[in-house]
Amino acid sequence: MNVCLKCKEENIKEENGLCPFSVGADNLPVRCFGFWAKDKLYYLERYMNIFNSAMKMKWPKRAYVELFAGPGLGIVRDSGNILRGSPLIALDQPVPFARHIFIDINPDAIDALSKRTKSLKPAADVKLIIGDCNSSVEAIRKNVDSSYLILTFIDPTGMQAKFSTIRNLTRDLRMDLIINFPLQAINRSYTYALQGHDQKYDDFFGSKEWRPTITGLTDMRSIGARLLDFYKNQLRTLGYEQFEDLSDDDILVRGPKNIPLYYLFLASKSEIAHKFWKEIQKIRANKQRQLL
């Protein structure tokens, strides 16, 4: 039986994102992936490629930070296919990062990632941090400084990354952010938040002012777009001004039945970074060429 079907049949939830039934060929844990993860990883890898190749002379010290790293491999639900996760993609860049910093709250995931990184690139500079990303900022910042150009991937399963974490992490650093804006998680819970159960929203947006942004709205697409614009405005207060409100530059990732799951977007203080972001989208994940 397909292990994903077995999960459904037995009504078992993955443990902190790790598959309870399947392991990789190395006998180490794997993360559960939806089929849509392939699109996300496609754009991420293309951006890493252009980021490293274009900036290697100006910024010889380039770091990659991932706040929700996982074990490094994933199994696609339903198909059972194994995919490299973003940490291993980052490690295997043709023009390498100088340093890699991986954070995950699950010790089993970090243990598996540690073994896989040593197997794939034993000489790579890799720092592993076990903990909630919101309490790991100091540990991350001990490993990077203003001499680095940093690419940080923020890819939560929901609204776990607090805005205060982003504020404290990026302070006085040259750091580009690729952010998963969790549209589906927001759509599932915003009515509950408007009824007063709102601490998660306040933490995520770094403000209580998200409420008037969506008060009176009922269309989920409009609510998601308004909240994304609000989130971008919050990022502007940190100096991330090189983007427009909801635009064609934001990659909408869809799941089963074409349901919108999240927006993937770039936040940078550099105009050239946004040129890179446009460039990687000229050929979409479905291999169709776009005229951007």
Rosetta silent file (secondary structure, phi, psi, omega in degrees, C-alpha in Angstrom):
SEQUENCE: MNVCLKCKEENIKEENGLCPFSVGADNLPVRCFGFWAKDKLYYLERYMNIFNSAMKMKWPKRAYVELFAGPGLGIVRDSGNILRGSPLIALDQPVPFARHIFIDINPDAIDALSKRTKSLKPAADVKLIIGDCNSSVEAIRKNVDSSYLILTFIDPTGMQAKFSTIRNLTRDLRMDLIINFPLQAINRSYTYALQGHDQKYDDFFGSKEWRPTITGLTDMRSIGARLLDFYKNQLRTLGYEQFEDLSDDDILVRGPKNIPLYYLFLASKSEIAHKFWKEIQKIRANKQRQLL
SCORE:     score description
SCORE:     0.000 S_00000001
   1 L     0.000  136.920  172.739    0.000    0.000    0.000 S_00000001
   2 L   -54.341  130.035 -174.521    1.169    3.534   -0.785 S_00000001
   3 H   -61.572  -30.750  179.068    2.382    4.924    2.550 S_00000001
   4 H   -69.637  -37.774  175.656    0.385    8.126    2.065 S_00000001
   5 H   -66.033  -34.387  177.670   -2.820    6.129    1.556 S_00000001
   6 H   -64.452  -39.654  176.333   -1.960    4.193    4.701 S_00000001
   7 H   -58.206  -46.383 -178.257   -1.717    7.496    6.609 S_00000001
   8 H   -65.179  -42.763 -177.603   -5.179    8.461    5.378 S_00000001
   9 H   -62.779  -39.415 -177.299   -6.643    5.048    6.132 S_00000001
  10 H   -94.291    1.810  177.385   -5.322    5.032    9.693 S_00000001
  11 L    55.196   46.384 -178.769   -5.982    8.775   10.178 S_00000001
  12 L  -102.487  133.896  175.798   -2.394    9.390   11.258 S_00000001
  13 L   -93.794  144.392  176.642   -0.860   12.835   11.204 S_00000001
  14 L   -63.375  149.786 -176.003    2.778   13.297   10.329 S_00000001
  15 E   -91.663  105.335 -177.363    4.959   13.991   13.354 S_00000001
  16 L    51.182   38.385  176.806    6.224   17.580   13.141 S_00000001
  17 L    88.812   -6.069 -178.956    6.208   17.245    9.371 S_00000001
  18 E   -94.859  138.994 -179.597    8.047   13.899    9.271 S_00000001
  19 E   -67.187  129.043 -178.598    6.465   10.898    7.580 S_00000001
  20 E   -78.179  -10.667 -175.209    5.550    8.257   10.216 S_00000001
  21 E  -114.032  -34.802 -169.604    5.891    5.360    7.758 S_00000001
  22 E  -109.981  151.162  173.199    8.554    6.102    5.158 S_00000001
  23 E  -130.710  169.526  177.528   12.286    6.880    5.253 S_00000001
  24 L   -78.327  177.094  178.145   14.816    7.762    2.587 S_00000001
  25 L   -61.461  -21.029  178.497   17.216    5.358    0.902 S_00000001
  26 L   -88.269    5.054  178.270   19.672    6.338    3.661 S_00000001
  27 L    68.587   23.636  177.896   17.184    5.074    6.272 S_00000001
  28 L  -109.273  158.649 -176.784   16.725    8.596    7.663 S_00000001
  29 E   -60.768  153.164  174.637   13.422   10.468    8.164 S_00000001
  30 E  -125.739  155.038  177.622   11.736   12.352    5.326 S_00000001
  31 E   -89.358  148.834  173.829    9.300   15.248    5.388 S_00000001
  32 E   -77.864  126.624  179.002    5.774   14.976    3.981 S_00000001
  33 E  -116.965  143.865  163.449    5.430   17.084    0.797 S_00000001
  34 L   -83.324  161.630 -178.509    2.401   18.027   -1.252 S_00000001
  35 L   -60.956  -25.072 -177.802    2.821   17.752   -5.021 S_00000001
  36 L   -70.398  -14.383  179.515    2.936   21.543   -5.188 S_00000001
  37 H   -60.177  -28.468  179.898    6.302   21.560   -3.376 S_00000001
  38 H   -60.127  -39.480  179.425    7.963   20.876   -6.740 S_00000001
  39 H   -65.105  -47.002 -179.861    6.890   24.316   -8.003 S_00000001
  40 H   -58.595  -46.626 -178.335    8.184   26.074   -4.905 S_00000001
  41 H   -67.124  -31.627  177.493   11.524   24.274   -5.058 S_00000001
  42 H   -60.671  -50.679 -178.272   11.816   25.013   -8.772 S_00000001
  43 H   -68.677  -39.012  179.812   11.652   28.791   -8.233 S_00000001
  44 H   -61.580  -45.891 -179.107   13.820   28.668   -5.133 S_00000001
  45 H   -63.987  -40.738  178.531   16.578   26.767   -6.914 S_00000001
  46 H   -63.066  -38.978  179.359   16.490   29.139   -9.889 S_00000001
  47 H   -69.189  -41.606  176.404   16.810   32.124   -7.568 S_00000001
  48 H   -55.788  -43.844 -178.024   19.702   30.524   -5.664 S_00000001
  49 H   -58.905  -49.184 -176.242   21.485   29.941   -8.984 S_00000001
  50 H   -74.589  -34.199  177.295   21.230   33.524  -10.170 S_00000001
  51 H   -58.559  -49.708 -176.449   21.857   34.947   -6.678 S_00000001
  52 H   -73.592  -44.111 -176.397   25.163   33.075   -6.336 S_00000001
  53 H   -68.952  -38.043 -176.529   26.423   33.354   -9.901 S_00000001
  54 H   -78.920  -27.435 -172.861   25.652   37.060  -10.278 S_00000001
  55 H  -107.205    4.833 -172.370   26.891   38.172   -6.854 S_00000001
  56 L   -64.698  -30.743 -179.131   29.950   35.956   -6.348 S_00000001
  57 L   -80.718  -44.210 -177.903   32.485   38.680   -7.221 S_00000001
  58 L   -73.452  -35.778 -177.565   30.898   41.551   -5.304 S_00000001
  59 L  -127.573   81.638  179.049   29.913   39.387   -2.331 S_00000001
  60 L   -64.112  -25.520  176.819   32.305   36.439   -1.925 S_00000001
  61 L   -98.592  102.171  178.973   30.731   35.760    1.480 S_00000001
  62 E  -122.447  132.252 -176.912   27.169   34.665    0.781 S_00000001
  63 E  -118.470  148.654  174.808   25.064   32.849    3.362 S_00000001
  64 E  -117.356  129.119 -179.898   21.879   30.842    3.117 S_00000001
  65 E  -122.811  134.445  176.664   19.506   30.728    6.101 S_00000001
  66 E  -131.673  123.377 -172.553   16.423   28.540    6.373 S_00000001
  67 L   -83.677  -20.889 -179.840   14.049   28.918    9.309 S_00000001
  68 L  -132.750   68.936 -163.016   12.022   25.704    8.788 S_00000001
  69 L   -72.588  -40.084 -176.167   14.662   23.438    7.301 S_00000001
  70 L    74.558 -169.715 -173.169   13.329   19.916    7.854 S_00000001
  71 L   -86.815   -6.910  177.526   15.372   16.733    7.278 S_00000001
  72 L   103.219  -20.696  174.413   16.567   17.522    3.734 S_00000001
  73 E  -129.948  152.702  178.422   14.440   15.010    1.814 S_00000001
  74 E  -135.662  151.233  174.106   10.686   14.810    1.302 S_00000001
  75 E  -108.681  128.397 -177.768    8.165   12.228    0.170 S_00000001
  76 E   -77.379  123.460  178.970    5.377   13.496   -2.068 S_00000001
  77 L   -56.362  142.479  177.500    1.987   12.574   -0.693 S_00000001
  78 L    78.573  -45.952 -179.179    0.035   10.155   -2.888 S_00000001
  79 L   -86.390  -29.826 -176.861    2.843    9.516   -5.400 S_00000001
  80 L    79.298    4.061  179.105    5.500    8.413   -2.920 S_00000001
  81 L   -69.450  143.123  177.933    8.231   10.141   -4.951 S_00000001
  82 E   -97.282  131.061  178.877   11.263   11.340   -3.002 S_00000001
  83 E  -121.320  147.092  168.614   12.435   14.929   -3.577 S_00000001
  84 E   -67.396  135.268  174.007   15.461   16.859   -2.394 S_00000001
  85 L   -83.987  174.100 -176.075   14.397   19.521    0.047 S_00000001
  86 H   -59.658  -35.597  178.751   15.586   23.110   -0.031 S_00000001
  87 H   -61.190  -41.832 -179.582   18.579   22.567    2.329 S_00000001
  88 H   -72.183  -32.295  174.537   20.155   19.978    0.018 S_00000001
  89 H   -63.407  -41.990  178.531   19.398   22.138   -3.020 S_00000001
  90 H   -63.728  -39.869 -179.537   21.206   25.022   -1.297 S_00000001
  91 H   -68.147  -27.237 -172.413   24.186   22.800   -0.485 S_00000001
  92 L  -100.689   25.274  179.760   24.466   21.530   -4.036 S_00000001
  93 L   -68.259  138.281  176.888   24.688   24.889   -5.782 S_00000001
  94 L   -57.798  -42.888  169.825   27.124   25.084   -8.750 S_00000001
  95 L  -104.853  106.950 -166.572   28.419   28.343   -7.278 S_00000001
  96 L   -76.915  154.186  165.740   28.241   27.524   -3.578 S_00000001
  97 L   -68.711  151.127  177.014   27.138   29.574   -0.631 S_00000001
  98 L   -77.746  -29.798 -177.512   29.964   30.296    1.794 S_00000001
  99 E  -146.974  146.717  179.400   27.832   29.371    4.802 S_00000001
 100 E  -127.855  130.664  179.271   24.574   27.526    5.445 S_00000001
 101 E  -125.948  116.585 -175.733   22.435   27.969    8.574 S_00000001
 102 E  -116.513  129.884 -178.978   19.557   25.551    9.070 S_00000001
 103 E  -121.815  136.737  171.850   16.973   25.851   11.841 S_00000001
 104 E  -155.219  145.971 -178.226   14.251   23.399   12.781 S_00000001
 105 L   -77.283  -18.505 -174.697   12.269   22.781   15.941 S_00000001
 106 L   -95.180  114.206 -179.938   12.380   18.998   15.504 S_00000001
 107 H   -59.667  -33.757  179.301   15.625   17.373   16.754 S_00000001
 108 H   -65.372  -38.230  177.794   15.008   14.312   14.567 S_00000001
 109 H   -65.329  -43.758  179.899   14.831   16.515   11.473 S_00000001
 110 H   -66.781  -37.863  177.748   18.070   18.299   12.368 S_00000001
 111 H   -62.300  -44.815  178.518   19.807   15.007   13.106 S_00000001
 112 H   -64.563  -42.323 -179.913   18.796   13.636    9.691 S_00000001
 113 H   -64.606  -38.515  177.921   19.806   16.869    7.972 S_00000001
 114 H   -58.792  -46.406 -179.247   23.182   16.821    9.725 S_00000001
 115 H   -67.128  -37.633 -179.169   23.928   13.336    8.409 S_00000001
 116 H   -71.376  -38.390  179.305   22.757   14.189    4.910 S_00000001
 117 H   -65.854  -39.464  179.017   24.773   17.407    4.695 S_00000001
 118 H   -66.643  -33.682  178.738   27.923   15.586    5.808 S_00000001
 119 H   -73.227  -41.038 -176.461   27.302   12.896    3.213 S_00000001
 120 H   -76.717  -48.831 -175.832   26.566   15.315    0.370 S_00000001
 121 L  -139.224   78.519 -174.306   29.115   18.069    1.081 S_00000001
 122 L   -61.049  -24.464 -177.949   31.410   17.079    3.958 S_00000001
 123 L   -92.939   -3.781 -176.426   33.551   20.216    3.584 S_00000001
 124 L   -67.813  148.244  176.273   30.647   22.683    3.489 S_00000001
 125 L   -83.695  103.331 -175.937   30.284   25.284    6.230 S_00000001
 126 E  -125.550  127.673  174.291   26.995   24.227    7.855 S_00000001
 127 E  -113.339  128.754 -178.447   25.523   25.491   11.120 S_00000001
 128 E  -115.719  132.706 -177.577   22.562   23.578   12.560 S_00000001
 129 E  -127.907  122.426  175.410   20.224   25.035   15.169 S_00000001
 130 E   -92.586  121.196  177.844   17.544   23.067   17.004 S_00000001
 131 L   157.380  166.940  172.093   14.724   25.323   18.126 S_00000001
 132 L   -64.428  131.960 -178.396   11.752   27.484   17.316 S_00000001
 133 H   -58.796  -29.650 -177.854   12.879   30.081   14.778 S_00000001
 134 H   -70.311  -17.776  177.417   11.303   32.784   16.912 S_00000001
 135 H  -111.523   12.270 -174.711   13.718   32.028   19.738 S_00000001
 136 L  -112.575    7.462 -174.884   16.728   31.362   17.499 S_00000001
 137 H   -60.550  -45.795 -178.705   17.501   34.836   16.169 S_00000001
 138 H   -60.840  -42.441  179.674   20.491   35.411   18.424 S_00000001
 139 H   -63.765  -37.805  178.421   21.971   32.034   17.492 S_00000001
 140 H   -66.646  -46.658 -174.599   21.545   32.805   13.785 S_00000001
 141 H   -69.229  -18.195  174.389   23.070   36.262   14.042 S_00000001
 142 L   -68.096  -18.417 -174.377   26.139   34.872   15.789 S_00000001
 143 L  -106.936    0.055  175.783   26.974   33.151   12.501 S_00000001
 144 L  -141.345  154.941  176.684   26.512   36.056   10.063 S_00000001
 145 L  -146.660 -168.718 -173.557   27.430   39.708   10.044 S_00000001
 146 L   -70.787   -6.794  176.903   27.448   42.711    7.721 S_00000001
 147 L   -81.871   -6.604 -178.845   30.224   41.175    5.606 S_00000001
 148 L  -102.030  145.142  161.616   27.725   38.611    4.259 S_00000001
 149 E   -97.508  125.351 -167.616   25.071   38.856    1.576 S_00000001
 150 E  -120.261  136.295  170.880   22.334   36.618    2.942 S_00000001
 151 E  -112.765  121.508 -179.268   19.423   34.776    1.383 S_00000001
 152 E  -116.316  129.607  179.194   16.826   33.656    3.924 S_00000001
 153 E  -105.986  121.492 -179.248   14.002   31.257    3.103 S_00000001
 154 E  -115.063  101.825 -169.366   10.933   31.520    5.344 S_00000001
 155 L  -131.523   69.082 -178.405    8.725   28.554    4.536 S_00000001
 156 L   -79.063  167.708  173.288    6.377   27.714    7.423 S_00000001
 157 L   -85.302  -13.953 -179.952    3.411   25.371    7.316 S_00000001
 158 L  -154.107 -131.511 -174.925    1.231   28.123    8.770 S_00000001
 159 L  -107.063   38.560 -172.953    1.659   31.420   10.606 S_00000001
 160 L   -73.066  -29.631 -174.472    4.536   30.351   12.855 S_00000001
 161 L   -82.043  111.946  179.979    7.058   33.055   11.914 S_00000001
 162 L   -74.076  147.920  179.667    6.421   36.170   14.017 S_00000001
 163 H   -65.544  -32.880  177.757    7.018   39.541   12.424 S_00000001
 164 H   -61.302  -31.552  177.343    9.199   40.547   15.376 S_00000001
 165 H   -64.940  -44.821  178.673   11.470   37.647   14.435 S_00000001
 166 H   -63.664  -41.677  178.883   11.899   39.024   10.919 S_00000001
 167 H   -59.482  -49.144 -176.577   12.531   42.496   12.316 S_00000001
 168 H   -71.821  -32.898 -178.912   15.217   41.307   14.719 S_00000001
 169 H   -69.266  -40.221 -172.378   16.784   38.888   12.246 S_00000001
 170 H   -87.143  -10.904 -173.138   17.220   41.401    9.420 S_00000001
 171 L   -55.000  121.632  175.511   18.405   44.362   11.497 S_00000001
 172 L    63.590   19.246  177.891   21.562   45.934    9.996 S_00000001
 173 L  -117.412  151.597  174.039   22.132   42.978    7.665 S_00000001
 174 E   -88.729   95.364 -171.127   22.072   42.744    3.872 S_00000001
 175 E  -134.774  120.657  170.174   19.434   40.033    3.691 S_00000001
 176 E   -88.057  145.924 -179.057   17.027   39.027    0.926 S_00000001
 177 E  -121.722  128.572  165.931   13.924   37.134    2.007 S_00000001
 178 E  -106.449  118.641 -168.344   11.945   34.564    0.056 S_00000001
 179 E  -118.861  132.384  168.830    8.693   34.261    1.967 S_00000001
 180 E   -89.120  108.535  177.267    5.858   31.766    1.882 S_00000001
 181 E   -90.953  109.975 -165.176    2.793   33.875    2.712 S_00000001
 182 L   -78.142   77.898 -174.261    0.384   31.185    4.036 S_00000001
 183 H   -58.057  -46.912 -177.237   -2.822   32.121    2.277 S_00000001
 184 H   -64.767  -41.923  178.986   -4.729   28.927    3.056 S_00000001
 185 H   -61.251  -37.713  178.295   -3.834   29.010    6.762 S_00000001
 186 H   -68.871  -44.937 -179.186   -5.056   32.601    6.923 S_00000001
 187 H   -63.317  -29.997 -179.283   -8.286   31.857    5.069 S_00000001
 188 H   -72.423  -24.048 -167.692   -9.036   28.975    7.430 S_00000001
 189 H  -127.477   -0.772 -173.094   -8.789   31.041   10.581 S_00000001
 190 H   -65.561  -34.739  179.284   -9.373   34.736    9.958 S_00000001
 191 H   -65.085  -38.135  176.770  -13.031   34.679   11.075 S_00000001
 192 H   -63.327  -41.016  179.718  -11.958   33.043   14.335 S_00000001
 193 H   -65.345  -39.290  179.668   -9.290   35.724   14.753 S_00000001
 194 H   -66.283  -19.072  177.923  -11.822   38.512   14.165 S_00000001
 195 L   -84.597    2.059  175.691  -13.876   37.081   17.030 S_00000001
 196 L   116.780   -9.410  178.827  -11.056   37.851   19.436 S_00000001
 197 L   -92.910   71.164 -161.715   -8.764   34.832   19.114 S_00000001
 198 L  -120.005    5.729 -175.525   -6.189   36.992   17.434 S_00000001
 199 H   -60.684  -39.924  179.173   -2.813   36.720   19.156 S_00000001
 200 H   -59.809  -40.540  179.873   -1.408   34.552   16.367 S_00000001
 201 H   -68.677  -43.834  178.786   -2.437   37.185   13.812 S_00000001
 202 H   -59.603  -41.749  179.283   -1.023   40.043   15.864 S_00000001
 203 H   -67.401  -42.376 -176.656    2.282   38.191   16.168 S_00000001
 204 H   -66.130  -44.047 -177.274    2.396   37.239   12.501 S_00000001
 205 H   -89.501  -10.797  179.505    1.646   40.721   11.187 S_00000001
 206 L    69.938   23.736 -175.130    3.488   42.570   13.968 S_00000001
 207 L  -170.394  156.653  172.201    0.511   44.814   14.530 S_00000001
 208 L   -91.475   -1.446 -173.055   -3.139   44.866   15.497 S_00000001
 209 L   -81.320    3.297  176.082   -3.939   47.015   12.472 S_00000001
 210 H   -67.978  -26.074 -174.560   -4.599   44.049   10.165 S_00000001
 211 H   -59.276  -55.204 -178.994   -8.223   43.974   11.393 S_00000001
 212 H   -62.187  -18.466  179.139   -9.565   47.108    9.664 S_00000001
 213 H   -62.966  -33.400 -174.767   -7.835   45.918    6.489 S_00000001
 214 H  -119.574    0.303  179.945  -10.354   43.087    6.087 S_00000001
 215 L   -58.726  127.267  179.004  -13.353   44.167    8.163 S_00000001
 216 L    91.729  -10.455  179.110  -16.498   43.753    6.095 S_00000001
 217 L   -86.794  146.243  178.308  -14.881   41.610    3.408 S_00000001
 218 L  -125.165  -21.678 -179.278  -16.187   38.114    2.690 S_00000001
 219 L   -77.174  122.696 -174.556  -14.366   37.063   -0.493 S_00000001
 220 H   -62.259  -38.012 -179.727  -11.355   34.953    0.476 S_00000001
 221 H   -63.517  -41.143  178.867   -9.248   36.082   -2.485 S_00000001
 222 H   -66.425  -40.092  179.026   -9.816   39.727   -1.568 S_00000001
 223 H   -63.260  -46.566  179.568   -9.021   39.051    2.078 S_00000001
 224 H   -61.277  -42.732 -179.400   -5.811   37.250    1.183 S_00000001
 225 H   -65.225  -42.794  179.828   -4.716   40.007   -1.193 S_00000001
 226 H   -63.270  -42.069 -178.320   -5.457   42.756    1.347 S_00000001
 227 H   -71.498  -33.393  174.862   -3.534   40.962    4.085 S_00000001
 228 H   -64.219  -43.377  177.619   -0.589   40.308    1.776 S_00000001
 229 H   -61.666  -40.737  177.978   -0.473   44.015    0.952 S_00000001
 230 H   -62.303  -42.931  179.972   -0.613   44.822    4.671 S_00000001
 231 H   -62.294  -41.579  178.139    2.241   42.386    5.334 S_00000001
 232 H   -64.503  -37.361  176.832    4.327   43.993    2.601 S_00000001
 233 H   -63.341  -35.972  175.258    3.669   47.402    4.115 S_00000001
 234 H   -63.697  -40.997  177.579    5.003   46.060    7.392 S_00000001
 235 H   -64.257  -32.176  177.424    8.134   44.895    5.590 S_00000001
 236 H   -61.071  -31.339  178.432    8.516   48.374    4.134 S_00000001
 237 L   -67.057  -16.175  177.697    8.965   49.675    7.685 S_00000001
 238 L   -97.362    3.482  179.238   12.103   47.492    7.808 S_00000001
 239 L    98.020    2.493  178.164   13.474   49.008    4.605 S_00000001
 240 L   -88.357   91.880 -172.496   12.150   46.366    2.195 S_00000001
 241 L  -114.853   -2.088 -173.331   10.691   48.698   -0.400 S_00000001
 242 L   -88.961   50.702  170.513   11.567   47.043   -3.708 S_00000001
 243 L  -154.860  161.660  176.633    8.193   45.495   -4.447 S_00000001
 244 L   -97.423  172.441  170.613    4.679   46.488   -5.373 S_00000001
 245 L   -64.256 -178.191 -173.176    1.456   45.434   -3.715 S_00000001
 246 L   -37.496  120.885 -173.074   -0.038   42.149   -4.969 S_00000001
 247 L  -146.624  177.519  178.667    1.429   41.804   -8.443 S_00000001
 248 L   -65.482  -15.541  178.305    2.465   39.367  -11.131 S_00000001
 249 L   -73.868  -17.218  178.870    5.818   39.078   -9.342 S_00000001
 250 L   -85.858  125.336 -176.858    4.114   37.137   -6.541 S_00000001
 251 E   -88.902  116.754  178.349    3.991   33.433   -7.330 S_00000001
 252 E   -90.349  117.045  179.805    0.644   31.888   -6.397 S_00000001
 253 E   -98.823  128.570 -176.255    1.107   28.200   -5.550 S_00000001
 254 E  -112.450  151.855 -178.993   -2.000   26.054   -5.856 S_00000001
 255 L  -114.254 -147.383 -179.797   -2.835   22.681   -4.351 S_00000001
 256 H   -56.447  142.509  179.407   -5.568   20.061   -4.792 S_00000001
 257 H    58.612   24.631  177.053   -8.584   21.188   -6.834 S_00000001
 258 H    65.802   21.810 -179.205   -6.576   24.285   -7.822 S_00000001
 259 L   -71.659  130.337  176.561   -7.039   25.758   -4.342 S_00000001
 260 E   -64.930  127.052 -178.884   -4.663   28.701   -3.638 S_00000001
 261 E  -102.336  -48.783 -178.810   -2.253   27.643   -0.886 S_00000001
 262 E  -162.970  159.784  170.087    0.260   30.434   -0.567 S_00000001
 263 E   -97.362  137.086  172.475    2.047   33.283   -2.270 S_00000001
 264 E  -108.295  120.851 -178.572    5.795   32.998   -2.719 S_00000001
 265 E  -141.358  160.613  179.949    7.398   36.407   -2.926 S_00000001
 266 E  -103.192  134.623  170.411   10.757   38.124   -2.626 S_00000001
 267 E  -118.618  123.676 -178.579   11.516   40.945   -0.207 S_00000001
 268 L  -148.036  156.706  174.600   14.761   42.780   -0.831 S_00000001
 269 L   -95.696    5.335 -175.553   16.289   46.195   -0.357 S_00000001
 270 L  -116.129  130.922  177.989   18.011   45.853   -3.734 S_00000001
 271 H   -64.980  -35.342 -178.036   16.493   46.651   -7.108 S_00000001
 272 H   -66.322  -31.199  178.086   18.737   44.094   -8.809 S_00000001
 273 H   -61.814  -37.598  179.726   17.334   41.305   -6.623 S_00000001
 274 H   -74.265  -26.177  170.966   13.883   41.987   -8.024 S_00000001
 275 H   -66.058  -40.200  175.884   15.278   41.863  -11.536 S_00000001
 276 H   -60.648  -43.251 -177.795   16.573   38.402  -10.629 S_00000001
 277 H   -62.455  -39.552  175.685   13.116   37.447   -9.300 S_00000001
 278 H   -66.408  -39.441 -177.362   11.513   38.465  -12.579 S_00000001
 279 H   -62.059  -41.975 -176.217   14.161   36.596  -14.517 S_00000001
 280 H   -69.292  -16.227 -179.309   13.553   33.267  -12.793 S_00000001
 281 L   -93.739    0.181 -179.308    9.873   33.449  -13.708 S_00000001
 282 L   -64.246  -29.633  169.578   10.423   33.792  -17.442 S_00000001
 283 E  -117.282  112.982 -175.199   10.108   30.033  -17.604 S_00000001
 284 L   -72.348  168.927 -178.855    7.382   28.909  -15.242 S_00000001
 285 L   -59.757  -27.916  176.666    7.435   25.719  -13.207 S_00000001
 286 L   -85.129   11.117  176.246    5.219   24.116  -15.863 S_00000001
 287 L    70.958   11.279  175.517    8.000   25.002  -18.360 S_00000001
 288 L   -85.154  133.441 -179.571    5.852   27.513  -20.195 S_00000001
 289 E   -78.148  133.294 -179.434    7.744   30.623  -21.175 S_00000001
 290 L  -105.499  146.584  172.899    6.305   33.847  -19.811 S_00000001
 291 L   -99.348   98.662 -176.728    6.556   37.297  -21.322 S_00000001
 292 L  -106.172    0.000    0.000    7.317   39.399  -18.263 S_00000001
